[in-house]
Amino acid sequence: MTRDEEVAPPVPYRPGYEVVAEQILRLIAELELRPGDRMPTENELAARMGTSRTMVREAVKILSAIGRVRAHKGRGLYVSDDEGMLGGSRWGAFFLPADLDHVYMLFEFRRIQETAASRLAATNATPAELRAIEAAAETCRHGHLTGQYSLFDQGDDDFHAGIAAASHNQFLVAAVREARRLQRQSNIIGMSGAIGGHAVGAIDEHAAIYRAICDGDPDAAAHAAGVHLDNTLEDYRREIQRRLFGR
């Protein structure tokens, strides 16, 4: 077999509504629509994208659930208002959940934020904030042990948000919240919600971060947070490998 005849890796399967959701996000960016702006109708979107109105409607449901689109009955579709401190910035608008380069850049961004937040939390956390972080870690662990994945996700969100709050830096609080929102979009749209094999390791890593913060050790807290983010990214890499090559 010559080089030209080599078989290309199989194209990973993605449900049609995922693809259309991604196309709608691209269109919002291309049209430079801002929060509150009216979008093309479902019929217009279907015509632009060469698909059915039903497929567009399913994509809109996903985008509504993750806060990128608002559907008003009888009035049409609108770009969602974003109430976060960083929500109005352009970097949040151009993020594309299925673009692997964007996903990797997001993890780089999260690593910078969350190692800094953990370092500050080790110095600034109050007893009440430490209890909140511990409770969130326990919720996450309980959700995993009982197979309640929504509870695991809630505990995970609360754990990271709790550390950001304990940093006593409101810019970090807003940045951590926004980056995790974008990561959820990547999980739902780009990966069909398939990410999650790292749950067992995440529980142990949460415990290590919490211990370092409790001990008042900024370097250890930052290191443990970095390990956690690196391992979570590796979970994404494994899922991408599985989708591309079936292994």
N, C-alpha and C positions, 0 to 999 in steps of 0.2 A: 504494500500500500504506500503510495506517494504521500508527501506532505499535504498536497492539495486534496487528496482523497481521505484524509483523516476525518473521523467522525466527530462532529462538534458535540459538546456536552448537551444533553437534552434541556429544552426550555422548561423551567419549572412551571407547573400548573398553577394558575390563579383563577378563582371564580370570577365570572364576568362582572359582578357588582363591585369587586375590589378594583378591577381595572378601571371601571367607569368612575369610581370614587376618586382614584388617583388622577384621572383626566379632568375631573371637575376642579380639583385643587390646582392643577396646572392652568386651567382656564381662568380661575380667579386671579392667579398671579399675572397671567398674560394681559388680562383686561385691567389690571391694576385696581381691582375693586377693593374698597375699604370696608371695615365693619359698619353695618347699617345700609350698605349699598344693595340695591335690588339686583338679582341675578337673572339670567335668561330663564324662561319657563321650562318645565319638564319636557314639553314637546320640542322646544328649541334646542335643549341640551341633547335630546335623543337624535335630532337631525344632525347636529354638529358632530356627534360621536359615532354616528352610524349604528345606533343600537335601538332597542325598544324603550318605550316610556316606562314599562314595568321594570326594566333593568336600571333605568335612571332613578326610579322611585326607591328601589332597594339601596342604591348607592347613597341617595339623600338621607335615608334612615340612618345609615352608618355615620355620615358626616354630621347629622343632627345630634346623634348620641355622643359624639366626641367634641361637640361644641364648635364646629366650623361653619355650619349652615343652620339657618332658622327657616322653618316652613310655616307660613301663616295661611290657614285655610281661606280661600277666596281672594287672597292678596298676593300669593306667589312666594318665591324663595329669596332669602336675604343672607348676606354674609353676616355671621354672628358678631355681635358686640363682644369684645373680650375685656373683662373687668380687671385682669391682672395688671400689675404695674408695668410689665414689659409687653403686655398684649398688643399694644398699638404699634410696636416697632416692626420694621420690615423683616427682621430675621425670622420672626414667628410666621410671617406670611409665606416665605419662600420654602419652608421646610416641606419636603415631599416624603411621606412615610415609607415608600417602597424604593427610594433611591439609597442604595447601600452606602455611597459616599456620605450622604447626609446623616444616615444612622451612625456611622463611625465618628463623624464630626460631633454629633450630639453627645456620644459617649465621652469624647475628649472634653467637651464642655462640662458635662456632668462631673467628670473626675476632678476638674479644677474647682468647681463649686463645692462639691461635697467633702473633699479633703480639707478645704478651707473652713467649711462650716463645722466639721468634726473637731478640727484643731481649736477653733474658738469656743465650741461647746465644752471642751475639756477644761477650759479656764472659766467660762461664764455661767455654766448651767446651775440653776437653782435646784433645791431639793424637789420642788414640785415638777420642774421640767424633767429631772431624772426619772421621777415616777412615771411621767407620761411616756417617756421613751421606753422604759422597761415594760409598761403595759402594752404598748404597741408591738414590741418584740414578742411578747407572750401571745397576743392576738394572732400574729403571723404564724407562730409555731402551732397554736391550737388549730388554726385553719388548715394547715398542712396535715396534721395528724388525723383530723376528722374528714379530710377530703372536701372541705368547704372552701373552694378556690376563691370565691368572692371575699370571704373573710380573710384569707391569706393576703389578697391584694389590698384590702382595706388596712390591715395591719402594716403591710409594707409601706403604703403611702403615709400612714400616720408616723411610722418610725422615722422615715427620712424627713418629713415635715417637722417632726419634733426636734430632731437634731438641728435643723435650720433655725427653728425658733430659739433654741438654746444658745445659738451663736450670738443672739442679740444684735443681729445685723439685718435690717429689713430688706436690704437689696439682695442679700443671699436668700432670704425667705422667698422673695418673689421669683428669683432666678431658679431656685430648686423646684418650686411649684410649676413654673412654666416648662422647664426641661422635662419633668416627669409627665406632664400633660402631652408633650410632643412624643415622648417615648410610648405612651399608651396608644397614640395614633399609629405609630409604627407597628406596634404589636397587633392592633386590630386590623389595619388596612394592609400593611405590607407582609404580615406573617400569619394572618387568619387566626390570631389569638393563640398560636402554637407555642410561643415561648413560655418556658416555665420549668424545664428540667432541672434547673439549678436550685430548686426550692430547698432541698435538704442542706446544701452548702450555704445558702443564704441565711438560714436560721443560725448556723454556727457563726457565720461572719457578722451577723447582727449582734450576737452575744459578745464577740471580740470587740466590736466598736463600742458597745455599751460599757463593757468593763474598763476600757481605756479612758472613756469620758468620766466614769465614776472615779477612777484613780487620779483624775486630774493630770493625765499625761498627754499633752497635745501631739507630740511626735507619734506616739503609739496609736492615738485615735486617727490621725491623718493616714498613717500607714494601713491600718485596718480598713478604713474607708476606701483607700485606693485598691487594696486587694479585692474587696467586695465588688467594686465597679469593674475591675479587670476580669473577674470571673463571670460577672453577668454578661459582659461583652462576649466572652468566649462562648457562652450559651447561645447567643445570637449567631456567632460564627458556625457553631455545630449545626444549628437548624438550617442555615443557608447551605451548608455543605450537603445536608440530607436532602434538601429540596432540589439542589442542582444535580447531585450525583446518586441520590437514592441510598446513601450510606452515611 
